[in-house]
Amino acid sequence: MNTPVRGRITAAFTDAGVSGALCATDIDTGSTVALGADTPVSTASVHKLCLVATLYREAAAGRLDPATPLDIPAAGRAPGPTGLAVMRDAARLSPRDLASLSIAVSDNAAADVLWDHVGLDTVNATMSALGLRRTIAVHNQADLYATLLADAGSGGAAALVDPAAVARLTALDPARTNRSTPREMAQLLGAVWRDEVCGGEWGEELRAVLGVQAWSHRLASGFPFDDVRVSGKTGSLPTQRHEAGVVEYPDGGRYAVAVFTRAASTAATLPAADAAVGRAARIAVDALRAGRGSV
């Protein structure tokens, strides 16, 4: 990557009060823009991409039926602010509809039903089979949240804006939690869009599911055009705001982008940090479209 592009991406992060790592790849040519792309990162809910990709790969292989409904009791669901996590009654949904909830509104309870159904070991084996050997799941969503509360101490969830409590969080340490690198997350998305995870109607449905995310304040904010499609999955933890996704242009250009950030501030609401994800991604994709990436 040429130095001016790297400098502009770094400035986008610095101006927003965050540090960041990024990998953007032209899905068809392999040309890449990278900044700290091989740095291990805690993935937070971005790891739901791995879960959902594995579900569809298993379905394509005939090892599970994503349309067979699963019973979901009202009790014992993973905590979270959306979807089944905030619903009060028992439900019955298919795995593929649970996948849609996991991506669309980052539903932790829906994701944990899938983690139990698909299997954490199966997800890790799938990532390894795809050559993504640094992409490893350690926790489901409930267990990840439990580590946050345990590490926060007596202050509970309210302490998660306290710098001293945040410094104790193992969920922010990629050596001890769900993890990957920006490069491997971009590689996973490239494999999905090239039908290397699963092909045919399964691949088409997987891409459709990854395109239903409701949030537009991070990656999509960098591409405010009616004819540019952005599919992605956010991930958030105290001080961390991430997204990995695919940007598709009407001329056929398609780019896998993974952006991981960490803020200096522990504030829960930092719009500039969210916007920096889209801004950095746009700089990288513009460079690829102008032929300034490196193969």
Backbone hydrogen bonds, N-H to C=O, Kabsch-Sander energy under -0.5 kcal/mol:
donor,donor_aa,acceptor,acceptor_aa,energy
2,N,292,R,-0.9
6,R,2,N,-1.8
7,G,3,T,-2.7
8,R,4,P,-2.1
9,I,5,V,-2.2
10,T,6,R,-2.6
11,A,7,G,-2.4
12,A,8,R,-1.9
13,F,9,I,-1.8
14,T,10,T,-2.8
15,D,11,A,-3.0
16,A,12,A,-0.8
16,A,13,F,-0.6
17,G,14,T,-1.6
18,V,13,F,-2.3
19,S,262,R,-2.7
21,A,260,F,-2.4
22,L,35,L,-3.0
23,C,258,A,-2.0
24,A,33,V,-2.7
25,T,256,A,-2.7
26,D,31,S,-3.0
27,I,25,T,-0.7
27,I,254,R,-2.2
30,G,26,D,-2.6
32,T,294,S,-2.8
33,V,24,A,-2.9
35,L,22,L,-2.7
39,T,36,G,-1.7
41,V,180,S,-2.6
43,T,178,N,-1.7
46,V,43,T,-2.1
47,H,44,A,-1.5
48,K,45,S,-1.8
49,L,46,V,-2.0
50,C,47,H,-0.6
51,L,47,H,-1.6
52,V,48,K,-2.7
53,A,49,L,-2.4
54,T,50,C,-2.0
55,L,51,L,-2.1
56,Y,52,V,-1.9
57,R,53,A,-2.0
58,E,54,T,-2.8
59,A,55,L,-2.1
60,A,56,Y,-2.5
61,A,57,R,-1.5
62,G,59,A,-1.4
63,R,58,E,-2.5
64,L,58,E,-0.7
68,T,65,D,-1.1
70,L,93,L,-3.0
72,I,91,A,-3.1
85,A,82,T,-1.2
86,V,83,G,-1.9
87,M,84,L,-0.9
91,A,72,I,-2.4
93,L,70,L,-1.8
96,R,66,P,-2.4
98,L,94,S,-2.2
99,A,95,P,-2.2
100,S,96,R,-1.7
101,L,97,D,-2.0
102,S,98,L,-2.4
103,I,99,A,-1.9
104,A,100,S,-3.3
105,V,101,L,-1.7
107,D,101,L,-1.8
108,N,106,S,-0.6
111,A,107,D,-2.1
112,D,108,N,-2.2
113,V,109,A,-1.6
114,L,110,A,-1.7
115,W,111,A,-2.8
116,D,112,D,-2.1
117,H,113,V,-2.1
118,V,114,L,-3.5
119,G,114,L,-0.6
119,G,115,W,-1.8
123,V,119,G,-2.0
124,N,120,L,-2.4
125,A,121,D,-2.5
126,T,122,T,-2.3
127,M,123,V,-2.3
128,S,124,N,-2.2
129,A,125,A,-2.4
130,L,126,T,-1.6
131,G,128,S,-1.8
132,L,127,M,-2.9
133,R,131,G,-1.1
135,T,132,L,-1.3
136,I,134,R,-0.8
136,I,179,R,-1.8
144,L,140,N,-2.1
145,Y,141,Q,-2.4
146,A,142,A,-2.1
147,T,143,D,-1.7
148,L,144,L,-1.4
149,L,145,Y,-2.0
150,A,146,A,-2.5
151,D,147,T,-2.6
152,A,148,L,-2.0
153,G,149,L,-1.2
155,G,152,A,-0.6
156,G,153,G,-2.0
158,A,155,G,-0.7
159,A,156,G,-1.9
160,L,157,A,-1.8
161,V,158,A,-0.6
162,D,159,A,-2.2
166,V,162,D,-2.8
167,A,163,P,-2.0
168,R,165,A,-1.3
169,L,166,V,-1.4
170,T,168,R,-0.5
172,L,169,L,-1.3
173,D,170,T,-1.7
176,R,173,D,-2.5
179,R,136,I,-2.5
180,S,41,V,-1.8
183,R,37,A,-2.5
185,M,181,T,-2.2
186,A,182,P,-2.1
187,Q,183,R,-2.4
188,L,184,E,-2.4
189,L,185,M,-1.9
190,G,186,A,-2.4
191,A,187,Q,-2.3
192,V,188,L,-2.0
193,W,189,L,-2.4
194,R,190,G,-1.4
195,D,192,V,-1.2
196,E,191,A,-2.9
197,V,191,A,-1.0
202,W,199,G,-1.0
203,G,199,G,-1.2
204,E,200,G,-2.0
205,E,201,E,-2.3
206,L,202,W,-2.5
207,R,203,G,-2.2
208,A,204,E,-2.0
209,V,205,E,-2.5
210,L,206,L,-2.2
211,G,207,R,-0.5
211,G,208,A,-0.9
212,V,209,V,-1.6
214,A,104,A,-2.9
221,S,218,R,-0.9
222,G,218,R,-0.5
222,G,219,L,-1.6
223,F,220,A,-1.8
225,F,223,F,-2.1
228,V,225,F,-1.3
229,R,227,D,-0.5
229,R,248,E,-2.3
231,S,246,V,-2.6
232,G,210,L,-1.0
233,K,244,A,-2.2
235,G,242,H,-1.6
237,L,240,Q,-1.9
240,Q,237,L,-2.5
241,R,261,T,-1.1
242,H,235,G,-2.9
243,E,259,V,-2.3
244,A,233,K,-1.8
245,G,257,V,-3.0
246,V,231,S,-2.6
247,V,255,Y,-2.7
248,E,229,R,-2.9
248,E,246,V,-0.5
249,Y,253,G,-3.1
252,G,249,Y,-1.9
255,Y,247,V,-2.4
256,A,25,T,-2.4
257,V,245,G,-3.2
257,V,255,Y,-0.5
258,A,23,C,-2.5
259,V,243,E,-3.0
260,F,21,A,-2.6
261,T,241,R,-0.9
262,R,19,S,-2.3
263,A,239,T,-3.4
264,A,17,G,-2.2
270,L,268,A,-0.6
273,A,270,L,-0.8
274,D,270,L,-1.8
275,A,271,P,-2.6
276,A,272,A,-1.5
277,V,273,A,-0.8
277,V,274,D,-1.1
278,G,274,D,-0.8
279,R,275,A,-2.5
280,A,276,A,-2.7
281,A,277,V,-1.9
282,R,278,G,-2.4
283,I,279,R,-2.0
284,A,280,A,-2.1
285,V,281,A,-2.8
286,D,282,R,-2.8
287,A,283,I,-1.8
288,L,284,A,-2.1
289,R,285,V,-2.6
290,A,286,D,-1.4
291,G,288,L,-1.3
292,R,287,A,-3.6
294,S,32,T,-2.8
